[in-house]
């Protein structure tokens, strides 16, 4: 969604595009809707390329009925609709912030430093917590037998990890590669 917001802002507020279209008799609302539709169609192809191989391998591994594959085709359409809708809302917040930070280099630098420091402090906290557990030999409190059993039960539902790994190991690599090459050729 963050990536879509950045791409949508670049498409919507493209200054070169505005300079070209200012001389043409195109309604600004039509221009905005054409950019939304362009972003939506582009997201459909991207989601088709990324999600469909995972869902195909999931279907083969679990021997799902044929209606799953019919509904699988609709997945990129609906998830792209959600992503574009959220991105359209977020771009309204992102554009004024982008323009403000672009004008004020000192504030831009300070925001960047605070973001980097916040991420480093968060990583340091998690790493120190894990090291403290390892040093005190209390790692068993996290990885108990019941926790590991719960992870193994949940792992069957982690589609990107489990089924992509089966495909990479060779069970469904032919189907997966054929589909990826076909979608890449189309896009």
C-alpha positions in Angstrom: 0.0 0.0 0.0 2.9 2.3 0.8 4.5 1.5 -2.6 1.1 2.1 -4.4 0.8 5.5 -2.6 4.2 6.6 -3.8 3.6 5.5 -7.3 0.1 7.0 -7.4 1.4 10.3 -6.1 4.1 10.3 -8.9 1.4 9.5 -11.5 -1.2 12.0 -10.2 1.1 14.9 -9.5 3.5 14.6 -12.5 4.5 18.1 -13.5 5.5 17.2 -17.0 2.2 15.5 -17.6 0.4 18.6 -16.3 2.4 20.9 -18.7 1.4 18.8 -21.7 -2.2 18.4 -20.8 -2.8 22.1 -19.9 -2.9 22.9 -23.6 -5.4 20.1 -24.4 -9.1 20.2 -23.9 -9.2 17.4 -21.3 -11.3 17.8 -18.2 -9.1 17.5 -15.0 -11.6 15.0 -13.5 -11.2 12.7 -16.6 -7.4 13.1 -16.2 -7.5 12.1 -12.6 -9.8 9.1 -13.2 -7.6 7.9 -16.1 -4.6 7.9 -13.8 -6.5 6.0 -11.1 -7.6 3.4 -13.7 -4.0 3.2 -15.0 -2.7 2.6 -11.5 -5.5 0.0 -10.9 -4.8 -2.0 -14.1 -1.1 -1.9 -13.3 -1.8 -3.3 -9.8 -3.9 -6.0 -11.3 -1.0 -7.2 -13.4 1.4 -7.0 -10.6 -0.8 -8.9 -8.2 -1.5 -11.4 -11.0 2.2 -12.0 -11.3 2.9 -12.2 -7.6 -0.2 -13.9 -6.1 -1.5 -16.3 -8.7 1.6 -18.6 -8.7 1.3 -18.9 -4.9 -2.4 -19.7 -5.2 -1.9 -22.2 -7.9 0.7 -24.1 -5.9 -1.7 -23.9 -2.9 -4.5 -25.4 -5.0 -2.3 -28.2 -6.2 -0.9 -29.0 -2.8 -4.3 -29.1 -1.1 -6.3 -30.6 -4.0 -8.9 -27.9 -3.9 -12.0 -28.0 -6.2 -12.0 -26.3 -9.6 -14.1 -23.4 -8.3 -11.1 -22.3 -6.3 -9.2 -21.6 -9.5 -12.1 -19.6 -10.9 -12.2 -17.5 -7.8 -8.4 -17.2 -7.8 -8.6 -15.2 -11.0 -10.7 -12.6 -9.2 -8.3 -12.2 -6.3 -5.9 -9.8 -8.1 -9.0 -7.7 -9.2 -10.3 -7.3 -5.7 -7.0 -6.9 -3.9 -6.0 -4.2 -6.4 -9.3 -2.4 -5.9 -8.6 -2.3 -2.2 -5.0 -1.2 -2.7 -5.9 1.6 -5.0 -8.7 2.8 -2.8 -6.5 3.0 0.2 -3.7 4.6 -1.9 -6.1 7.2 -3.2 -6.9 8.2 0.4 -3.3 8.1 1.6 -2.0 10.2 -1.3 -4.2 13.1 0.1 -2.0 13.0 3.2 1.2 12.2 1.5 1.2 15.0 -1.1 1.1 17.9 1.3 3.7 16.3 3.5 5.9 15.6 0.4 5.6 19.2 -0.8 6.3 20.6 2.7 9.4 18.4 3.2 10.6 19.1 -0.3 10.7 22.9 0.5 12.3 22.5 3.9 15.6 20.6 3.6 16.5 20.9 7.3 13.1 19.5 8.4 13.5 16.8 5.8 16.9 15.8 7.2 15.5 15.9 10.8 12.6 13.6 9.9 14.9 11.2 8.1 17.2 11.1 11.1 14.3 10.5 13.5 12.9 7.7 11.4 16.3 6.0 11.1 16.9 6.4 14.9 13.5 5.1 15.7 14.0 2.0 13.5 17.5 1.4 15.0 16.1 1.8 18.6 13.3 -0.6 17.8 15.7 -3.2 16.3 18.1 -2.7 19.3 15.2 -3.3 21.8 14.1 -6.5 20.1 17.7 -7.8 19.7 18.5 -7.0 23.3 15.4 -8.8 24.5 16.3 -11.9 22.5 19.9 -11.8 23.7 18.7 -11.4 27.3 16.6 -14.5 26.9 19.4 -16.5 25.4 21.9 -15.4 28.1 19.6 -16.3 31.0 18.8 -19.6 29.4 15.1 -18.7 29.5 14.6 -19.3 25.8 12.6 -22.3 26.8 9.8 -20.0 28.0 9.3 -18.7 24.4 9.8 -22.0 22.5 7.9 -24.5 24.7 6.6 -27.7 23.2 3.1 -26.3 23.0 4.4 -23.1 21.2 6.2 -25.2 18.6 3.1 -27.3 18.1 1.1 -24.1 17.6 3.6 -22.8 15.1 3.5 -26.1 13.2 -0.3 -25.9 13.1 -0.3 -22.4 11.8 2.5 -23.1 9.3 0.0 -25.0 7.1 -1.9 -21.8 6.6 1.2 -19.7 5.8 0.7 -19.9 2.0 3.7 -17.9 0.8 6.2 -19.8 2.8 4.9 -23.4 2.8 3.7 -23.7 -0.8 6.4 -21.6 -2.5 9.0 -23.7 -0.7 7.3 -26.9 -2.0 7.4 -25.4 -5.5 11.0 -24.4 -5.3 12.0 -27.8 -4.0 10.6 -29.2 -7.2 7.1 -30.5 -6.6 5.3 -28.0 -8.8 8.2 -26.1 -10.3 7.1 -26.7 -13.9 3.6 -25.3 -13.4 4.9 -22.4 -11.4 7.6 -21.4 -13.9 5.3 -21.8 -16.9 2.8 -19.4 -15.3 5.4 -16.8 -14.2 7.0 -16.8 -17.7 3.6 -16.4 -19.3 2.5 -13.5 -17.1 5.9 -11.8 -17.5 5.5 -12.1 -21.3 2.1 -10.6 -21.2 3.0 -7.7 -19.0 
